[in-house]
Amino acid sequence: MNIKEKAAKIRTLKADDTFKDVLSEVRGRQIAVFLDVSSSQDQRDEAHNIVSALTRIENYLDSILADEVIYNRKQLKLKLK
């Protein structure tokens, strides 16, 4: 799959309300673990790992979109030459 196709799929995924809701709900549940004074250190560690993983997934998706921007700029420069 080329960068344009991949970025288009990523944009569709990021715009999907179900996807956004799932990420938000999972993150919210993990944040609730941090705020719960009765949660154990293991629970907080697991919540931290989950929030970190979600952030890495979001960062990866954003990097694909950034790669497309760079690709488009390179293509534009080639056309202008």
Secondary structure as GFF3:
##gff-version 3
##sequence-region A 1 81
A	DSSP	alpha_helix	3	15	.	.	.	ID=ss1
A	DSSP	alpha_helix	17	35	.	.	.	ID=ss2
A	DSSP	alpha_helix	41	80	.	.	.	ID=ss3
###
